[in-house]
Amino acid sequence: MTAVLMLIPVALVLGAIGLAAFLWSLKSGQFEDLDGAANRILFDYDDAEGPRPMQDSPPKDPKV
């Protein structure tokens, strides 16, 4: 019985810490741009240049 009396407050404190961390992440904007990292990995450009338009390159060997 004493174990239950000790584990209940520990569980409540851990739950409150998890809730506080989640609310902090909402306030700090962690969930604002969910697709940004997925899209950034697809493009190869420097930040100074900005995005380059995709161009179709002609085939290297016209006989193929």
All heavy atoms as TSV, in Angstrom:
chain	resi	resn	atom	element	x	y	z
A	1	MET	N	N	0.824	-1.203	0.000
A	1	MET	CA	C	0.000	0.000	0.000
A	1	MET	C	C	0.861	1.257	0.000
A	1	MET	O	O	0.490	2.246	-0.627
A	1	MET	CB	C	-0.925	-0.042	1.230
A	1	MET	CG	C	-1.920	1.060	1.285
A	1	MET	SD	S	-3.108	0.859	-0.035
A	1	MET	CE	C	-4.142	2.212	0.260
A	2	THR	N	N	1.979	1.198	0.697
A	2	THR	CA	C	2.844	2.373	0.739
A	2	THR	C	C	3.470	2.649	-0.635
A	2	THR	O	O	3.768	3.788	-0.957
A	2	THR	CB	C	3.952	2.211	1.796
A	2	THR	OG1	O	4.716	1.052	1.486
A	2	THR	CG2	C	3.351	2.086	3.185
A	3	ALA	N	N	3.662	1.586	-1.426
A	3	ALA	CA	C	4.222	1.780	-2.763
A	3	ALA	C	C	3.241	2.551	-3.646
A	3	ALA	O	O	3.645	3.419	-4.423
A	3	ALA	CB	C	4.562	0.438	-3.386
A	4	VAL	N	N	1.962	2.228	-3.513
A	4	VAL	CA	C	0.951	2.928	-4.299
A	4	VAL	C	C	0.880	4.395	-3.882
A	4	VAL	O	O	0.756	5.296	-4.732
A	4	VAL	CB	C	-0.429	2.251	-4.150
A	4	VAL	CG1	C	-1.525	3.081	-4.791
A	4	VAL	CG2	C	-0.393	0.862	-4.730
A	5	LEU	N	N	0.986	4.660	-2.613
A	5	LEU	CA	C	0.951	6.038	-2.135
A	5	LEU	C	C	2.162	6.837	-2.611
A	5	LEU	O	O	2.101	8.062	-2.714
A	5	LEU	CB	C	0.883	6.061	-0.604
A	5	LEU	CG	C	-0.421	5.540	0.003
A	5	LEU	CD1	C	-0.341	5.527	1.524
A	5	LEU	CD2	C	-1.588	6.390	-0.459
A	6	MET	N	N	3.243	6.142	-2.920
A	6	MET	CA	C	4.418	6.835	-3.437
A	6	MET	C	C	4.355	6.952	-4.966
A	6	MET	O	O	4.767	7.964	-5.531
A	6	MET	CB	C	5.691	6.085	-3.039
A	6	MET	CG	C	6.955	6.822	-3.415
A	6	MET	SD	S	8.433	6.000	-2.873
A	6	MET	CE	C	8.585	4.724	-4.098
A	7	LEU	N	N	3.831	5.950	-5.653
A	7	LEU	CA	C	3.824	5.952	-7.110
A	7	LEU	C	C	2.790	6.903	-7.713
A	7	LEU	O	O	3.017	7.442	-8.791
A	7	LEU	CB	C	3.579	4.534	-7.626
A	7	LEU	CG	C	4.746	3.560	-7.433
A	7	LEU	CD1	C	4.347	2.180	-7.898
A	7	LEU	CD2	C	5.967	4.055	-8.171
A	8	ILE	N	N	1.679	7.104	-7.051
A	8	ILE	CA	C	0.655	8.005	-7.581
A	8	ILE	C	C	1.168	9.437	-7.682
A	8	ILE	O	O	1.043	10.061	-8.748
A	8	ILE	CB	C	-0.653	7.898	-6.771
A	8	ILE	CG1	C	-1.308	6.544	-7.038
A	8	ILE	CG2	C	-1.605	9.044	-7.115
A	8	ILE	CD1	C	-2.542	6.282	-6.211
A	9	PRO	N	N	1.775	10.004	-6.642
A	9	PRO	CA	C	2.314	11.369	-6.805
A	9	PRO	C	C	3.449	11.446	-7.831
A	9	PRO	O	O	3.546	12.437	-8.577
A	9	PRO	CB	C	2.832	11.738	-5.416
A	9	PRO	CG	C	2.145	10.825	-4.491
A	9	PRO	CD	C	1.855	9.581	-5.257
A	10	VAL	N	N	4.267	10.409	-7.910
A	10	VAL	CA	C	5.350	10.398	-8.892
A	10	VAL	C	C	4.753	10.406	-10.303
A	10	VAL	O	O	5.214	11.139	-11.182
A	10	VAL	CB	C	6.283	9.185	-8.676
A	10	VAL	CG1	C	7.247	9.019	-9.836
A	10	VAL	CG2	C	7.039	9.337	-7.365
A	11	ALA	N	N	3.726	9.611	-10.542
A	11	ALA	CA	C	3.082	9.572	-11.851
A	11	ALA	C	C	2.430	10.910	-12.183
A	11	ALA	O	O	2.498	11.377	-13.326
A	11	ALA	CB	C	2.051	8.449	-11.892
A	12	LEU	N	N	1.799	11.541	-11.210
A	12	LEU	CA	C	1.181	12.847	-11.445
A	12	LEU	C	C	2.225	13.917	-11.761
A	12	LEU	O	O	2.012	14.759	-12.638
A	12	LEU	CB	C	0.337	13.253	-10.237
A	12	LEU	CG	C	-0.933	12.429	-10.013
A	12	LEU	CD1	C	-1.614	12.841	-8.707
A	12	LEU	CD2	C	-1.875	12.587	-11.182
A	13	VAL	N	N	3.354	13.880	-11.068
A	13	VAL	CA	C	4.418	14.856	-11.332
A	13	VAL	C	C	5.000	14.640	-12.727
A	13	VAL	O	O	5.216	15.598	-13.470
A	13	VAL	CB	C	5.507	14.770	-10.244
A	13	VAL	CG1	C	6.749	15.544	-10.637
A	13	VAL	CG2	C	4.972	15.284	-8.919
A	14	LEU	N	N	5.242	13.394	-13.098
A	14	LEU	CA	C	5.773	13.120	-14.437
A	14	LEU	C	C	4.777	13.522	-15.530
A	14	LEU	O	O	5.166	14.041	-16.576
A	14	LEU	CB	C	6.153	11.654	-14.568
A	14	LEU	CG	C	7.400	11.208	-13.803
A	14	LEU	CD1	C	7.599	9.702	-13.936
A	14	LEU	CD2	C	8.620	11.958	-14.278
A	15	GLY	N	N	3.513	13.288	-15.285
A	15	GLY	CA	C	2.490	13.709	-16.239
A	15	GLY	C	C	2.431	15.223	-16.371
A	15	GLY	O	O	2.277	15.757	-17.477
A	16	ALA	N	N	2.560	15.926	-15.251
A	16	ALA	CA	C	2.546	17.389	-15.285
A	16	ALA	C	C	3.774	17.927	-16.026
A	16	ALA	O	O	3.680	18.904	-16.778
A	16	ALA	CB	C	2.494	17.943	-13.862
A	17	ILE	N	N	4.926	17.274	-15.852
A	17	ILE	CA	C	6.137	17.693	-16.573
A	17	ILE	C	C	5.956	17.475	-18.070
A	17	ILE	O	O	6.317	18.338	-18.887
A	17	ILE	CB	C	7.372	16.941	-16.035
A	17	ILE	CG1	C	7.700	17.417	-14.627
A	17	ILE	CG2	C	8.571	17.124	-16.947
A	17	ILE	CD1	C	8.773	16.607	-13.940
A	18	GLY	N	N	5.392	16.347	-18.457
A	18	GLY	CA	C	5.142	16.084	-19.869
A	18	GLY	C	C	4.159	17.070	-20.466
A	18	GLY	O	O	4.343	17.551	-21.590
A	19	LEU	N	N	3.109	17.396	-19.743
A	19	LEU	CA	C	2.133	18.382	-20.214
A	19	LEU	C	C	2.764	19.756	-20.340
A	19	LEU	O	O	2.520	20.472	-21.317
A	19	LEU	CB	C	0.931	18.425	-19.267
A	19	LEU	CG	C	-0.178	19.397	-19.640
A	19	LEU	CD1	C	-0.810	19.006	-20.968
A	19	LEU	CD2	C	-1.220	19.452	-18.542
A	20	ALA	N	N	3.595	20.134	-19.374
A	20	ALA	CA	C	4.266	21.428	-19.437
A	20	ALA	C	C	5.213	21.493	-20.634
A	20	ALA	O	O	5.286	22.517	-21.323
A	20	ALA	CB	C	5.033	21.688	-18.139
A	21	ALA	N	N	5.930	20.399	-20.915
A	21	ALA	CA	C	6.832	20.375	-22.073
A	21	ALA	C	C	6.044	20.481	-23.370
A	21	ALA	O	O	6.463	21.174	-24.304
A	21	ALA	CB	C	7.669	19.094	-22.054
A	22	PHE	N	N	4.909	19.820	-23.455
A	22	PHE	CA	C	4.076	19.899	-24.649
A	22	PHE	C	C	3.529	21.304	-24.842
A	22	PHE	O	O	3.550	21.843	-25.960
A	22	PHE	CB	C	2.936	18.888	-24.560
A	22	PHE	CG	C	1.977	18.968	-25.707
A	22	PHE	CD1	C	2.357	18.568	-26.972
A	22	PHE	CD2	C	0.694	19.455	-25.517
A	22	PHE	CE1	C	1.478	18.654	-28.038
A	22	PHE	CE2	C	-0.190	19.539	-26.572
A	22	PHE	CZ	C	0.197	19.136	-27.836
A	23	LEU	N	N	3.044	21.929	-23.799
A	23	LEU	CA	C	2.506	23.282	-23.911
A	23	LEU	C	C	3.601	24.276	-24.268
A	23	LEU	O	O	3.380	25.212	-25.046
A	23	LEU	CB	C	1.799	23.682	-22.611
A	23	LEU	CG	C	0.509	22.905	-22.316
A	23	LEU	CD1	C	-0.042	23.298	-20.954
A	23	LEU	CD2	C	-0.512	23.110	-23.403
A	24	TRP	N	N	4.802	24.085	-23.717
A	24	TRP	CA	C	5.931	24.950	-24.074
A	24	TRP	C	C	6.250	24.811	-25.561
A	24	TRP	O	O	6.509	25.804	-26.237
A	24	TRP	CB	C	7.162	24.593	-23.237
A	24	TRP	CG	C	8.384	25.284	-23.743
A	24	TRP	CD1	C	8.755	26.566	-23.486
A	24	TRP	CD2	C	9.368	24.732	-24.619
A	24	TRP	NE1	N	9.918	26.843	-24.159
A	24	TRP	CE2	C	10.323	25.729	-24.853
A	24	TRP	CE3	C	9.541	23.491	-25.212
A	24	TRP	CZ2	C	11.423	25.517	-25.670
A	24	TRP	CZ3	C	10.636	23.290	-26.023
A	24	TRP	CH2	C	11.553	24.296	-26.240
A	25	SER	N	N	6.237	23.578	-26.075
A	25	SER	CA	C	6.556	23.376	-27.494
A	25	SER	C	C	5.485	24.003	-28.387
A	25	SER	O	O	5.794	24.488	-29.470
A	25	SER	CB	C	6.729	21.895	-27.812
A	25	SER	OG	O	5.505	21.213	-27.678
A	26	LEU	N	N	4.247	24.006	-27.953
A	26	LEU	CA	C	3.196	24.687	-28.725
A	26	LEU	C	C	3.419	26.195	-28.747
A	26	LEU	O	O	3.292	26.835	-29.789
A	26	LEU	CB	C	1.822	24.394	-28.133
A	26	LEU	CG	C	1.205	23.038	-28.438
A	26	LEU	CD1	C	-0.131	22.908	-27.715
A	26	LEU	CD2	C	1.021	22.853	-29.917
A	27	LYS	N	N	3.767	26.762	-27.583
A	27	LYS	CA	C	3.981	28.202	-27.505
A	27	LYS	C	C	5.211	28.650	-28.285
A	27	LYS	O	O	5.234	29.735	-28.845
A	27	LYS	CB	C	4.144	28.637	-26.045
A	27	LYS	CG	C	2.862	28.817	-25.317
A	27	LYS	CD	C	3.124	29.406	-23.952
A	27	LYS	CE	C	1.848	29.765	-23.267
A	27	LYS	NZ	N	2.084	30.358	-21.955
A	28	SER	N	N	6.247	27.819	-28.326
A	28	SER	CA	C	7.488	28.230	-28.988
A	28	SER	C	C	7.458	27.970	-30.485
A	28	SER	O	O	8.428	28.280	-31.178
A	28	SER	CB	C	8.682	27.515	-28.358
A	28	SER	OG	O	8.620	26.134	-28.616
A	29	GLY	N	N	6.376	27.396	-31.008
A	29	GLY	CA	C	6.229	27.235	-32.445
A	29	GLY	C	C	6.886	25.991	-33.008
A	29	GLY	O	O	7.232	25.955	-34.187
A	30	GLN	N	N	7.058	24.976	-32.216
A	30	GLN	CA	C	7.694	23.756	-32.698
A	30	GLN	C	C	6.848	23.033	-33.735
A	30	GLN	O	O	7.375	22.294	-34.550
A	30	GLN	CB	C	7.966	22.805	-31.524
A	30	GLN	CG	C	8.963	23.334	-30.535
A	30	GLN	CD	C	10.353	23.394	-31.115
A	30	GLN	OE1	O	10.779	22.493	-31.816
A	30	GLN	NE2	N	11.059	24.458	-30.825
A	31	PHE	N	N	5.548	23.230	-33.723
A	31	PHE	CA	C	4.659	22.520	-34.629
A	31	PHE	C	C	4.117	23.414	-35.740
A	31	PHE	O	O	3.136	23.073	-36.395
A	31	PHE	CB	C	3.485	21.914	-33.854
A	31	PHE	CG	C	3.910	20.937	-32.808
A	31	PHE	CD1	C	3.814	21.240	-31.470
A	31	PHE	CD2	C	4.426	19.710	-33.170
A	31	PHE	CE1	C	4.210	20.333	-30.502
A	31	PHE	CE2	C	4.830	18.802	-32.225
A	31	PHE	CZ	C	4.715	19.121	-30.888
A	32	GLU	N	N	4.743	24.557	-35.990
A	32	GLU	CA	C	4.250	25.490	-36.986
A	32	GLU	C	C	4.514	25.012	-38.415
A	32	GLU	O	O	3.686	25.140	-39.276
A	32	GLU	CB	C	4.878	26.864	-36.776
A	32	GLU	CG	C	4.407	27.569	-35.527
A	32	GLU	CD	C	2.930	27.885	-35.550
A	32	GLU	OE1	O	2.408	28.262	-36.604
A	32	GLU	OE2	O	2.286	27.735	-34.497
A	33	ASP	N	N	5.704	24.489	-38.678
A	33	ASP	CA	C	6.090	24.127	-40.041
A	33	ASP	C	C	6.454	22.642	-40.072
A	33	ASP	O	O	7.616	22.277	-40.015
A	33	ASP	CB	C	7.265	24.985	-40.493
A	33	ASP	CG	C	7.625	24.742	-41.945
A	33	ASP	OD1	O	6.786	24.189	-42.671
A	33	ASP	OD2	O	8.735	25.109	-42.350
A	34	LEU	N	N	5.457	21.787	-40.178
A	34	LEU	CA	C	5.712	20.357	-40.146
A	34	LEU	C	C	6.269	19.832	-41.459
A	34	LEU	O	O	6.980	18.831	-41.486
A	34	LEU	CB	C	4.419	19.607	-39.796
A	34	LEU	CG	C	3.864	19.896	-38.405
A	34	LEU	CD1	C	2.553	19.153	-38.203
A	34	LEU	CD2	C	4.857	19.509	-37.337
A	35	ASP	N	N	5.969	20.497	-42.567
A	35	ASP	CA	C	6.424	20.027	-43.868
A	35	ASP	C	C	7.715	20.694	-44.324
A	35	ASP	O	O	8.269	20.303	-45.350
A	35	ASP	CB	C	5.349	20.276	-44.926
A	35	ASP	CG	C	4.099	19.477	-44.652
A	35	ASP	OD1	O	4.230	18.365	-44.114
A	35	ASP	OD2	O	3.003	19.967	-44.975
A	36	GLY	N	N	8.194	21.673	-43.616
A	36	GLY	CA	C	9.370	22.418	-44.054
A	36	GLY	C	C	10.612	21.557	-44.158
A	36	GLY	O	O	11.333	21.606	-45.162
A	37	ALA	N	N	10.903	20.762	-43.150
A	37	ALA	CA	C	12.107	19.930	-43.193
A	37	ALA	C	C	11.988	18.861	-44.273
A	37	ALA	O	O	12.978	18.534	-44.937
A	37	ALA	CB	C	12.335	19.280	-41.832
A	38	ALA	N	N	10.816	18.349	-44.473
A	38	ALA	CA	C	10.622	17.335	-45.512
A	38	ALA	C	C	10.827	17.931	-46.895
A	38	ALA	O	O	11.337	17.262	-47.792
A	38	ALA	CB	C	9.232	16.727	-45.396
A	39	ASN	N	N	10.443	19.183	-47.089
A	39	ASN	CA	C	10.624	19.824	-48.386
A	39	ASN	C	C	12.048	20.316	-48.585
A	39	ASN	O	O	12.550	20.310	-49.703
A	39	ASN	CB	C	9.655	20.987	-48.548
A	39	ASN	CG	C	8.237	20.517	-48.712
A	39	ASN	OD1	O	7.994	19.398	-49.160
A	39	ASN	ND2	N	7.289	21.348	-48.327
A	40	ARG	N	N	12.698	20.777	-47.527
A	40	ARG	CA	C	14.057	21.300	-47.663
A	40	ARG	C	C	15.045	20.230	-48.079
A	40	ARG	O	O	16.030	20.529	-48.749
A	40	ARG	CB	C	14.515	21.926	-46.344
A	40	ARG	CG	C	14.009	23.331	-46.141
A	40	ARG	CD	C	14.706	23.994	-44.984
A	40	ARG	NE	N	14.532	23.289	-43.736
A	40	ARG	CZ	C	13.534	23.494	-42.889
A	40	ARG	NH1	N	12.629	24.401	-43.151
A	40	ARG	NH2	N	13.442	22.807	-41.773
A	41	ILE	N	N	14.830	19.003	-47.698
A	41	ILE	CA	C	15.779	17.952	-48.041
A	41	ILE	C	C	15.721	17.605	-49.525
A	41	ILE	O	O	16.671	17.062	-50.080
A	41	ILE	CB	C	15.536	16.701	-47.163
A	41	ILE	CG1	C	16.751	15.818	-47.163
A	41	ILE	CG2	C	14.318	15.945	-47.617
A	41	ILE	CD1	C	16.715	14.739	-46.127
A	42	LEU	N	N	14.636	17.953	-50.191
A	42	LEU	CA	C	14.484	17.625	-51.602
A	42	LEU	C	C	15.224	18.592	-52.522
A	42	LEU	O	O	15.501	18.253	-53.664
A	42	LEU	CB	C	12.999	17.616	-51.973
A	42	LEU	CG	C	12.158	16.572	-51.250
A	42	LEU	CD1	C	10.700	16.750	-51.622
A	42	LEU	CD2	C	12.631	15.182	-51.560
A	43	PHE	N	N	15.534	19.796	-52.056
A	43	PHE	CA	C	16.145	20.800	-52.905
A	43	PHE	C	C	17.605	20.994	-52.520
A	43	PHE	O	O	17.958	20.985	-51.351
A	43	PHE	CB	C	15.401	22.129	-52.783
A	43	PHE	CG	C	13.969	22.019	-53.208
A	43	PHE	CD1	C	12.954	22.060	-52.278
A	43	PHE	CD2	C	13.641	21.845	-54.537
A	43	PHE	CE1	C	11.634	21.942	-52.654
A	43	PHE	CE2	C	12.319	21.718	-54.926
A	43	PHE	CZ	C	11.322	21.773	-53.989
A	44	ASP	N	N	18.452	21.195	-53.524
A	44	ASP	CA	C	19.875	21.391	-53.312
A	44	ASP	C	C	20.234	22.804	-53.743
A	44	ASP	O	O	20.500	23.077	-54.902
A	44	ASP	CB	C	20.662	20.360	-54.128
A	44	ASP	CG	C	22.143	20.476	-53.880
A	44	ASP	OD1	O	22.521	20.917	-52.787
A	44	ASP	OD2	O	22.920	20.114	-54.783
A	45	TYR	N	N	20.207	23.738	-52.796
A	45	TYR	CA	C	20.591	25.108	-53.094
A	45	TYR	C	C	21.136	25.758	-51.840
A	45	TYR	O	O	20.834	25.361	-50.728
A	45	TYR	CB	C	19.437	25.927	-53.664
A	45	TYR	CG	C	18.217	26.025	-52.772
A	45	TYR	CD1	C	18.126	26.982	-51.777
A	45	TYR	CD2	C	17.153	25.160	-52.937
A	45	TYR	CE1	C	17.020	27.073	-50.971
A	45	TYR	CE2	C	16.037	25.239	-52.136
A	45	TYR	CZ	C	15.976	26.204	-51.155
A	45	TYR	OH	O	14.877	26.291	-50.354
A	46	ASP	N	N	21.971	26.767	-52.052
A	46	ASP	CA	C	22.503	27.535	-50.941
A	46	ASP	C	C	21.482	28.590	-50.539
A	46	ASP	O	O	20.696	29.064	-51.352
A	46	ASP	CB	C	23.810	28.221	-51.337
A	46	ASP	CG	C	24.905	27.214	-51.623
A	46	ASP	OD1	O	24.853	26.108	-51.055
A	46	ASP	OD2	O	25.802	27.532	-52.426
A	47	ASP	N	N	21.546	29.004	-49.278
A	47	ASP	CA	C	20.594	30.010	-48.808
A	47	ASP	C	C	20.793	31.348	-49.506
A	47	ASP	O	O	19.850	32.096	-49.724
A	47	ASP	CB	C	20.731	30.189	-47.300
A	47	ASP	CG	C	20.234	28.974	-46.549
A	47	ASP	OD1	O	19.426	28.225	-47.120
A	47	ASP	OD2	O	20.658	28.772	-45.398
A	48	ALA	N	N	22.022	31.674	-49.887
A	48	ALA	CA	C	22.284	32.952	-50.522
A	48	ALA	C	C	21.677	33.005	-51.928
A	48	ALA	O	O	21.239	34.050	-52.388
A	48	ALA	CB	C	23.779	33.199	-50.598
A	49	GLU	N	N	21.655	31.890	-52.613
A	49	GLU	CA	C	21.145	31.864	-53.973
A	49	GLU	C	C	19.622	31.808	-54.020
A	49	GLU	O	O	19.015	32.306	-54.946
A	49	GLU	CB	C	21.686	30.649	-54.725
A	49	GLU	CG	C	23.173	30.666	-54.928
A	49	GLU	CD	C	23.632	29.401	-55.612
A	49	GLU	OE1	O	22.784	28.611	-56.068
A	49	GLU	OE2	O	24.839	29.197	-55.690
A	50	GLY	N	N	19.031	31.170	-53.087
A	50	GLY	CA	C	17.599	30.964	-53.120
A	50	GLY	C	C	17.272	29.734	-53.954
A	50	GLY	O	O	18.145	29.101	-54.540
A	51	PRO	N	N	16.027	29.374	-54.038
A	51	PRO	CA	C	15.662	28.180	-54.797
A	51	PRO	C	C	15.875	28.383	-56.293
A	51	PRO	O	O	15.584	29.437	-56.840
A	51	PRO	CB	C	14.191	27.968	-54.473
A	51	PRO	CG	C	13.718	29.246	-53.926
A	51	PRO	CD	C	14.891	29.978	-53.373
A	52	ARG	N	N	16.408	27.367	-56.918
A	52	ARG	CA	C	16.596	27.397	-58.361
A	52	ARG	C	C	15.432	26.676	-59.020
A	52	ARG	O	O	14.989	25.652	-58.529
A	52	ARG	CB	C	17.893	26.681	-58.740
A	52	ARG	CG	C	19.111	27.507	-58.404
A	52	ARG	CD	C	20.325	26.746	-58.834
A	52	ARG	NE	N	20.852	26.126	-57.624
A	52	ARG	CZ	C	21.755	25.162	-57.605
A	52	ARG	NH1	N	22.223	24.674	-58.714
A	52	ARG	NH2	N	22.183	24.678	-56.479
A	53	PRO	N	N	14.936	27.189	-60.140
A	53	PRO	CA	C	13.848	26.478	-60.820
A	53	PRO	C	C	14.362	25.178	-61.419
A	53	PRO	O	O	15.507	25.094	-61.866
A	53	PRO	CB	C	13.401	27.447	-61.906
A	53	PRO	CG	C	14.559	28.358	-62.114
A	53	PRO	CD	C	15.292	28.427	-60.800
A	54	MET	N	N	13.528	24.182	-61.401
A	54	MET	CA	C	13.904	22.897	-61.978
A	54	MET	C	C	13.823	22.999	-63.498
A	54	MET	O	O	12.867	23.518	-64.048
A	54	MET	CB	C	12.990	21.797	-61.458
A	54	MET	CG	C	13.117	21.570	-59.978
A	54	MET	SD	S	12.088	20.236	-59.388
A	54	MET	CE	C	12.801	18.858	-60.221
A	55	GLN	N	N	14.850	22.508	-64.191
A	55	GLN	CA	C	14.881	22.554	-65.643
A	55	GLN	C	C	15.101	21.148	-66.158
A	55	GLN	O	O	15.885	20.389	-65.602
A	55	GLN	CB	C	16.014	23.455	-66.126
A	55	GLN	CG	C	15.853	24.888	-65.684
A	55	GLN	CD	C	17.058	25.719	-66.079
A	55	GLN	OE1	O	18.026	25.207	-66.597
A	55	GLN	NE2	N	16.975	27.013	-65.828
A	56	ASP	N	N	14.410	20.829	-67.233
A	56	ASP	CA	C	14.634	19.535	-67.857
A	56	ASP	C	C	15.907	19.626	-68.691
A	56	ASP	O	O	16.073	20.530	-69.496
A	56	ASP	CB	C	13.467	19.164	-68.768
A	56	ASP	CG	C	12.215	18.888	-67.978
A	56	ASP	OD1	O	12.169	19.283	-66.818
A	56	ASP	OD2	O	11.305	18.266	-68.537
A	57	SER	N	N	16.804	18.699	-68.447
A	57	SER	CA	C	18.041	18.716	-69.225
A	57	SER	C	C	17.856	17.835	-70.466
A	57	SER	O	O	17.207	16.794	-70.411
A	57	SER	CB	C	19.202	18.211	-68.387
A	57	SER	OG	O	18.946	16.904	-67.951
A	58	PRO	N	N	18.439	18.238	-71.582
A	58	PRO	CA	C	18.313	17.426	-72.787
A	58	PRO	C	C	19.099	16.121	-72.618
A	58	PRO	O	O	20.037	16.057	-71.845
A	58	PRO	CB	C	18.921	18.304	-73.885
A	58	PRO	CG	C	19.791	19.270	-73.162
A	58	PRO	CD	C	19.192	19.454	-71.798
A	59	PRO	N	N	18.711	15.083	-73.300
A	59	PRO	CA	C	19.455	13.821	-73.186
A	59	PRO	C	C	20.883	14.001	-73.677
A	59	PRO	O	O	21.149	14.771	-74.599
A	59	PRO	CB	C	18.684	12.847	-74.066
A	59	PRO	CG	C	17.705	13.657	-74.823
A	59	PRO	CD	C	17.588	14.993	-74.187
A	60	LYS	N	N	21.814	13.308	-73.055
A	60	LYS	CA	C	23.213	13.436	-73.412
A	60	LYS	C	C	23.514	12.814	-74.779
A	60	LYS	O	O	24.337	13.318	-75.517
A	60	LYS	CB	C	24.085	12.805	-72.334
A	60	LYS	CG	C	24.000	13.539	-71.022
A	60	LYS	CD	C	24.895	12.922	-69.992
A	60	LYS	CE	C	24.743	13.696	-68.671
A	60	LYS	NZ	N	25.593	13.190	-67.647
A	61	ASP	N	N	22.867	11.737	-75.095
A	61	ASP	CA	C	23.079	11.082	-76.373
A	61	ASP	C	C	21.762	11.112	-77.159
A	61	ASP	O	O	20.820	10.393	-76.822
A	61	ASP	CB	C	23.559	9.641	-76.161
A	61	ASP	CG	C	23.986	8.970	-77.447
A	61	ASP	OD1	O	24.101	9.665	-78.474
A	61	ASP	OD2	O	24.223	7.760	-77.409
A	62	PRO	N	N	21.675	11.909	-78.207
A	62	PRO	CA	C	20.392	12.020	-78.926
A	62	PRO	C	C	19.997	10.746	-79.642
A	62	PRO	O	O	18.856	10.586	-80.027
A	62	PRO	CB	C	20.623	13.161	-79.907
A	62	PRO	CG	C	22.081	13.400	-79.954
A	62	PRO	CD	C	22.674	12.803	-78.720
A	63	LYS	N	N	20.902	9.795	-79.844
A	63	LYS	CA	C	20.571	8.555	-80.547
A	63	LYS	C	C	19.816	7.584	-79.667
A	63	LYS	O	O	19.198	6.660	-80.166
A	63	LYS	CB	C	21.853	7.908	-81.058
A	63	LYS	CG	C	22.564	8.734	-82.106
A	63	LYS	CD	C	23.843	8.078	-82.526
A	63	LYS	CE	C	24.587	8.983	-83.500
A	63	LYS	NZ	N	25.863	8.407	-83.875
A	64	VAL	N	N	19.871	7.781	-78.396
A	64	VAL	CA	C	19.235	6.824	-77.474
A	64	VAL	C	C	17.765	7.060	-77.360
A	64	VAL	O	O	17.138	7.957	-77.437
A	64	VAL	CB	C	19.879	6.884	-76.084
A	64	VAL	CG1	C	19.140	6.007	-75.099
A	64	VAL	CG2	C	21.316	6.513	-76.170
